[in-house]
Amino acid sequence: QVQLVESGGGLVQPGGSLRLSCAASGFNLEHLAIGWFRQFPGKEREGVSCISSSNGPTYYANSLKGRFTISRDNAKNAVYLQMNSLKPEDTAVYYCAAAVYGRQCEVPMGTIVDFGSWGQGTQVTVSS
């Protein structure tokens, strides 16, 4: 069973940066499309970004283009989300998950029903 684990969250000042990591236990991430979601208190998880397994499309939520960058390192079996110019409204729990619809991201990436093997989430707090 694929088990994903997020890390890299924390407290950062507005304008700062964080890099989130998504690692897999017992499975090779290379063959999966991986998505990042975030969840605000009392809200449903929303799609942030998705990276395909190979030379497929990469997706970003429109409001995050230019600030967030998704990447993968197959040698380390990990997917990353680099978040720059962070704002207080980026404060949320961030999750990674594997797409169930195939190896390439759909555009838009889909909703929580299109992803599985969720990690436990990592808290990102942007505050001065």
C-alpha positions as CSV (number, residue, x, y, z in Angstrom):
1,Q,0.0,0.0,0.0
2,V,1.3,3.4,-0.9
3,Q,1.9,5.6,2.1
4,L,2.8,9.2,1.6
5,V,4.4,11.4,4.2
6,E,4.6,15.2,4.1
7,S,7.3,17.3,5.8
8,G,8.7,20.8,5.7
9,G,5.9,22.9,7.1
10,G,6.3,25.4,9.8
11,L,6.0,29.0,10.8
12,V,7.3,31.6,8.4
13,Q,7.0,35.4,8.1
14,P,5.1,37.0,5.2
15,G,7.3,37.1,2.1
16,G,9.2,34.1,3.2
17,S,9.7,30.7,1.6
18,L,9.2,27.0,2.5
19,R,9.8,23.8,0.7
20,L,7.4,21.0,1.4
21,S,8.4,17.4,0.7
22,C,6.3,14.4,-0.1
23,A,8.0,11.0,0.4
24,A,6.7,7.5,-0.3
25,S,7.1,4.4,1.8
26,G,7.1,1.1,0.0
27,F,6.4,2.4,-3.4
28,N,8.1,4.2,-6.2
29,L,6.6,7.6,-6.8
30,E,8.2,7.8,-10.2
31,H,5.2,6.2,-11.8
32,L,2.5,8.3,-10.2
33,A,1.0,11.7,-10.7
34,I,1.3,13.5,-7.4
35,G,-0.8,16.3,-6.2
36,W,-0.6,18.9,-3.5
37,F,-3.7,20.1,-1.7
38,R,-4.3,22.5,1.1
39,Q,-7.1,22.7,3.6
40,F,-8.2,25.8,5.5
41,P,-10.1,25.4,8.8
42,G,-13.7,24.5,8.1
43,K,-13.1,24.2,4.4
44,E,-12.7,21.3,2.0
45,R,-9.2,20.5,0.6
46,E,-8.4,22.4,-2.5
47,G,-6.0,21.5,-5.3
48,V,-2.7,23.4,-5.3
49,S,-0.5,21.7,-7.8
50,C,0.0,18.4,-9.6
51,I,3.1,16.9,-11.3
52,S,2.9,14.1,-13.8
53,S,4.9,10.9,-13.7
54,S,7.0,11.8,-16.8
55,N,6.9,14.5,-19.4
56,G,3.2,15.2,-18.9
57,P,1.4,18.4,-17.8
58,T,2.0,20.2,-14.6
59,Y,-0.9,22.0,-13.0
60,Y,-1.1,25.0,-10.7
61,A,-4.1,26.7,-9.2
62,N,-4.4,30.0,-11.0
63,S,-4.0,32.0,-7.8
64,L,-0.7,30.4,-7.0
65,K,1.1,30.5,-10.4
66,G,4.4,32.3,-10.1
67,R,4.8,31.7,-6.4
68,F,4.6,27.9,-6.0
69,T,6.7,25.4,-8.0
70,I,6.3,21.7,-7.9
71,S,9.1,19.3,-8.8
72,R,10.1,15.7,-8.3
73,D,13.4,13.9,-7.6
74,N,13.0,10.3,-8.7
75,A,16.4,9.3,-7.3
76,K,15.1,10.4,-3.8
77,N,11.6,9.1,-4.4
78,A,10.2,12.5,-3.5
79,V,8.0,15.3,-4.7
80,Y,8.5,18.9,-3.6
81,L,6.4,22.1,-3.4
82,Q,8.5,25.2,-3.3
83,M,6.5,28.1,-1.9
84,N,7.8,31.6,-2.3
85,S,6.4,35.0,-1.4
86,L,4.2,33.4,1.2
87,K,1.1,35.3,2.4
88,P,-1.0,34.9,5.6
89,E,-3.8,33.5,3.4
90,D,-1.5,30.6,2.5
91,T,-1.8,29.4,6.1
92,A,-3.3,25.9,5.9
93,V,-2.5,22.2,6.3
94,Y,-0.9,20.9,3.1
95,Y,-1.3,17.4,1.9
96,C,0.1,15.3,-0.9
97,A,-1.7,12.5,-2.6
98,A,-1.4,10.2,-5.6
99,A,-3.8,10.6,-8.5
100,V,-6.0,7.6,-9.1
101,Y,-6.9,8.6,-12.7
102,G,-3.5,7.8,-14.2
103,R,0.1,8.9,-14.5
104,Q,-0.5,12.3,-15.9
105,C,-2.1,15.2,-14.2
106,E,-5.4,16.3,-15.5
107,V,-5.9,20.0,-16.1
108,P,-7.5,21.1,-13.9
109,M,-6.1,18.5,-11.5
110,G,-9.3,17.3,-10.0
111,T,-10.7,17.1,-6.5
112,I,-10.1,15.0,-3.5
113,V,-12.0,12.1,-5.0
114,D,-9.5,11.8,-7.8
115,F,-6.6,11.3,-5.3
116,G,-5.7,8.7,-2.8
117,S,-3.0,7.5,-0.4
118,W,-3.1,10.7,1.5
119,G,-0.4,11.7,3.8
120,Q,-1.1,13.1,7.3
121,G,-0.5,16.7,6.3
122,T,1.9,19.4,7.3
123,Q,0.9,22.7,8.9
124,V,2.1,25.9,7.2
125,T,1.6,29.1,9.1
126,V,2.4,32.4,7.6
127,S,2.5,35.1,10.3
128,S,4.6,38.0,11.6
